[in-house]
Amino acid sequence: MLSAFDEYPEWNPLVREVRGPVEPGAFIRVRLARPRGWGSITIRPMVTAASGGEFRWLGRFVSVRLLAGEHSFRVEPLGDDRARFVQAETYRGVLSRLMVGIFGSLIRRSFEAMNRSFRDRVVYRHRRRQDPD
């Protein structure tokens, strides 16, 4: 489901669009929703991992030394039709502390909204598969 980018607008309140080849080393185009309906922002991160249960990208502002963020999505199977969705963002660079200090709570709320939407989408698809009527 993480790589079904064409479905993101249906459920993902944060990542509204992803375009480009999903392979390590490739650059993709990601459109992120801004909070409170303030439009969107487009970034061009590099894919750093793209395997069965993991997708990561590295974005940067001007240079990696100034500000970089690696965003990761991972699905960990727990058995018995259960899994854990783990989303993380790791910042580095000279401006990282400033950025997290200013936008940290906003970023956290956006991630939490995305996590809830992802969970709801997975549960909905699972129930639909279990009971197609």
Protein Blocks (a to p, Z undefined) as FASTA:
>chain_A
ZZmmmlmmmmmmklmbdcdjddehiacddddddehhlapaddddddfbdcfklccdddde
hiamloccddddddddebjhiacdddddddedjklmmmmmmmmmmmmmmmmmmmmmmmmm
mmmmmmmmmmmZZ
